[in-house]
Amino acid sequence: YCHAIGLDLEKWLADDLADLLIVASYFQLNDWDYSVALAHKYDVKVYPSLDEPRVADEAARKARATLPAFRGRAASAWAAGMDGVYLFNHFDPKDPLWRELGDPSSLAARDCDYFGSVRGSVPANGGNLPIKPFQKNETLNPGNPKALAPGNAQAARVMAGASPRDTDAVRRKLRLRFDSAPALDSIEASMNGRPLRLGSGEKGWLEAELSPADLRQGANSVEVRLSPDCPKSVKWQDLTIEVRR
């Protein structure tokens, strides 16, 4: 994408013209490990820009703006090999995130939320070269749902940070949002190839408790399948994993 808009980023890095690479902002095209590999190839430190979410759906935007959500985003970035964390448009010096996000060991002991996508697939302010041909990371959110027809399946990825030390007090929950939640006997879900037991949550959501082995550091694949006899298609709108201690 940088080449397509006239920026030779890799040559800048190779020629030692950058001391620090800060990636993403209001749109993101690759998973964090892609940027880590590029920057570290040239011994340049790299930070993720964890800007405030701007998805259009109000409930989804609020869920992505919580402290557990920012912890999850930072934990995923650290797990991908980032050298630190950068924040933009965060103005409260008393916000706990300033004392938490820079310490991956601290994040591993706190409540975190992980999402299929925090930013979705949106253009920069004022417009830019269309990003769809360059999009490599997950974009699932209510503004970019996955159509699910009877008899068919869809998959989404969710990136996670280091798993907490397992205790009886740790709870991991997968939450799936649909425009209209299908009946439990007409839908199947799996995570990293292991079938999950879905139950009903709040309106439009289905939920499953996860075992410690279900949630991996790094990429996790979630697949949802409708049975052939399901009476109608649905839109898979969101994917969240909650880790609570």
ROMILO-760886 format. One record per residue (C-alpha): x, y, z. Coordinates in steps of 0.25 Angstrom, whole numbers. Example, Ala and Ser with C-alpha at 12.3 -4.5 7.8 and 13.67 -1.06 7.14 Angstrom:
2
+-------+-------+-------+
!     x !     y !     z !
+-------+-------+-------+
!    49 !   -18 !    31 !
!    55 !    -4 !    29 !
+-------+-------+-------+
REM end
This chain:
245
+-------+-------+-------+
!     x !     y !     z !
+-------+-------+-------+
!     0 !     0 !     0 !
!    11 !    10 !     3 !
!    17 !     7 !   -10 !
!     4 !     9 !   -17 !
!     3 !    23 !   -11 !
!    17 !    27 !   -14 !
!    24 !    24 !    -1 !
!    36 !    14 !    -1 !
!    36 !    10 !    14 !
!    45 !    -1 !    13 !
!    56 !     7 !     6 !
!    55 !    17 !    17 !
!    57 !     6 !    27 !
!    68 !     0 !    20 !
!    75 !    14 !    18 !
!    74 !    16 !    33 !
!    65 !    28 !    32 !
!    55 !    24 !    42 !
!    58 !    22 !    57 !
!    44 !    18 !    61 !
!    33 !    12 !    53 !
!    18 !    15 !    58 !
!     8 !     6 !    50 !
!    -6 !     7 !    47 !
!   -15 !    19 !    52 !
!   -30 !    19 !    48 !
!   -28 !     8 !    38 !
!   -20 !    -4 !    39 !
!   -16 !   -14 !    27 !
!    -7 !   -25 !    33 !
!    -6 !   -32 !    47 !
!     4 !   -27 !    56 !
!    14 !   -38 !    54 !
!    16 !   -33 !    39 !
!    20 !   -19 !    43 !
!    29 !   -25 !    54 !
!    36 !   -34 !    44 !
!    38 !   -22 !    35 !
!    44 !   -12 !    45 !
!    52 !   -23 !    52 !
!    58 !   -27 !    39 !
!    65 !   -13 !    39 !
!    67 !   -12 !    54 !
!    57 !    -2 !    56 !
!    47 !    -1 !    68 !
!    33 !    -2 !    64 !
!    20 !     2 !    72 !
!     5 !     0 !    69 !
!    -3 !    13 !    69 !
!   -15 !     9 !    78 !
!   -25 !    20 !    74 !
!   -39 !    21 !    79 !
!   -49 !    12 !    71 !
!   -57 !    19 !    61 !
!   -67 !     7 !    56 !
!   -80 !    13 !    53 !
!   -89 !     4 !    62 !
!   -90 !    11 !    75 !
!   -90 !    -2 !    84 !
!   -78 !    -8 !    77 !
!   -71 !     5 !    78 !
!   -73 !     6 !    93 !
!   -69 !    -8 !    95 !
!   -56 !    -5 !    88 !
!   -53 !     7 !    96 !
!   -53 !     1 !   110 !
!   -40 !    -1 !   118 !
!   -41 !   -17 !   117 !
!   -42 !   -14 !   101 !
!   -29 !    -6 !   101 !
!   -22 !   -16 !   110 !
!   -26 !   -27 !   100 !
!   -21 !   -18 !    89 !
!    -8 !   -15 !    96 !
!    -6 !   -30 !   100 !
!    -8 !   -35 !    86 !
!     2 !   -25 !    81 !
!    13 !   -29 !    92 !
!    10 !   -43 !    88 !
!    13 !   -40 !    73 !
!    27 !   -35 !    77 !
!    24 !   -20 !    78 !
!    35 !   -11 !    85 !
!    25 !    -2 !    92 !
!    11 !     4 !    91 !
!     7 !    17 !    85 !
!    -6 !    24 !    88 !
!   -13 !    36 !    80 !
!   -24 !    44 !    84 !
!   -24 !    40 !    99 !
!   -24 !    52 !   107 !
!   -27 !    48 !   122 !
!   -13 !    47 !   129 !
!   -20 !    40 !   141 !
!   -26 !    29 !   132 !
!   -21 !    15 !   137 !
!   -17 !    11 !   123 !
!    -4 !    20 !   124 !
!     1 !    11 !   136 !
!    -4 !    -2 !   130 !
!    -2 !    -4 !   115 !
!    14 !    -2 !   115 !
!    15 !   -15 !   124 !
!    12 !   -28 !   117 !
!    13 !   -36 !   130 !
!     3 !   -26 !   137 !
!    -7 !   -28 !   126 !
!    -6 !   -43 !   127 !
!   -12 !   -42 !   141 !
!   -23 !   -33 !   137 !
!   -37 !   -34 !   130 !
!   -36 !   -33 !   115 !
!   -45 !   -33 !   103 !
!   -41 !   -37 !    90 !
!   -48 !   -34 !    77 !
!   -48 !   -40 !    63 !
!   -46 !   -26 !    58 !
!   -45 !   -12 !    66 !
!   -44 !    -3 !    54 !
!   -52 !   -11 !    43 !
!   -49 !    -6 !    29 !
!   -51 !     9 !    28 !
!   -43 !    20 !    20 !
!   -35 !    31 !    25 !
!   -42 !    44 !    28 !
!   -43 !    52 !    15 !
!   -42 !    39 !     7 !
!   -30 !    31 !     2 !
!   -26 !    21 !    -9 !
!   -36 !     9 !    -6 !
!   -31 !     0 !     4 !
!   -39 !   -13 !     1 !
!   -28 !   -19 !    -9 !
!   -18 !   -18 !     2 !
!   -26 !   -23 !    14 !
!   -19 !   -35 !    20 !
!   -24 !   -34 !    35 !
!   -38 !   -38 !    40 !
!   -49 !   -27 !    38 !
!   -61 !   -33 !    45 !
!   -70 !   -23 !    52 !
!   -84 !   -19 !    50 !
!   -80 !    -9 !    39 !
!   -74 !   -21 !    31 !
!   -82 !   -34 !    35 !
!   -80 !   -48 !    29 !
!   -92 !   -53 !    21 !
!   -95 !   -67 !    26 !
!  -105 !   -76 !    18 !
!  -111 !   -89 !    22 !
!  -102 !  -100 !    20 !
!   -89 !   -91 !    19 !
!   -78 !   -87 !    28 !
!   -70 !   -74 !    31 !
!   -57 !   -72 !    39 !
!   -51 !   -60 !    46 !
!   -38 !   -58 !    53 !
!   -36 !   -52 !    67 !
!   -22 !   -48 !    72 !
!   -19 !   -50 !    87 !
!    -8 !   -47 !    97 !
!    -1 !   -56 !   106 !
!   -11 !   -66 !   113 !
!   -13 !   -63 !   128 !
!    -8 !   -74 !   138 !
!   -19 !   -83 !   139 !
!   -27 !   -83 !   152 !
!   -41 !   -86 !   156 !
!   -44 !   -71 !   156 !
!   -41 !   -69 !   141 !
!   -52 !   -69 !   132 !
!   -51 !   -68 !   117 !
!   -64 !   -66 !   109 !
!   -66 !   -65 !    93 !
!   -77 !   -56 !    89 !
!   -83 !   -56 !    75 !
!   -93 !   -45 !    70 !
!  -103 !   -47 !    59 !
!  -113 !   -38 !    53 !
!  -123 !   -49 !    57 !
!  -117 !   -60 !    66 !
!  -121 !   -73 !    59 !
!  -127 !   -85 !    68 !
!  -116 !   -92 !    76 !
!  -120 !  -105 !    68 !
!  -117 !   -99 !    55 !
!  -103 !   -93 !    57 !
!   -89 !   -99 !    61 !
!   -77 !   -92 !    65 !
!   -62 !   -96 !    67 !
!   -50 !   -90 !    71 !
!   -36 !   -94 !    66 !
!   -43 !  -107 !    61 !
!   -50 !  -111 !    74 !
!   -65 !  -111 !    75 !
!   -71 !  -101 !    85 !
!   -84 !  -102 !    92 !
!   -92 !   -89 !    89 !
!  -103 !   -83 !    98 !
!  -112 !   -71 !    97 !
!  -107 !   -58 !   102 !
!  -113 !   -44 !   101 !
!  -121 !   -40 !    89 !
!  -114 !   -44 !    76 !
!  -102 !   -51 !    83 !
!   -98 !   -65 !    85 !
!   -88 !   -69 !    95 !
!   -78 !   -81 !    99 !
!   -69 !   -83 !   111 !
!   -55 !   -86 !   107 !
!   -45 !   -95 !   113 !
!   -31 !   -91 !   116 !
!   -26 !   -98 !   104 !
!   -36 !   -92 !    94 !
!   -29 !   -78 !    95 !
!   -16 !   -77 !    89 !
!    -6 !   -66 !    89 !
!    -6 !   -60 !    75 !
!   -16 !   -64 !    64 !
!   -28 !   -71 !    68 !
!   -38 !   -76 !    57 !
!   -53 !   -76 !    60 !
!   -62 !   -83 !    50 !
!   -78 !   -82 !    50 !
!   -86 !   -92 !    41 !
!  -101 !   -91 !    39 !
!  -109 !  -105 !    37 !
!  -115 !  -107 !    23 !
!  -129 !  -107 !    29 !
!  -127 !   -93 !    36 !
!  -139 !   -85 !    31 !
!  -131 !   -72 !    27 !
!  -118 !   -66 !    25 !
!  -112 !   -57 !    36 !
!  -101 !   -47 !    37 !
!   -89 !   -50 !    46 !
!   -87 !   -36 !    52 !
!   -76 !   -37 !    63 !
!   -67 !   -46 !    71 !
!   -62 !   -44 !    85 !
!   -54 !   -52 !    95 !
!   -55 !   -47 !   109 !
!   -44 !   -52 !   119 !
!   -48 !   -49 !   134 !
!   -41 !   -51 !   147 !
+-------+-------+-------+
REM end
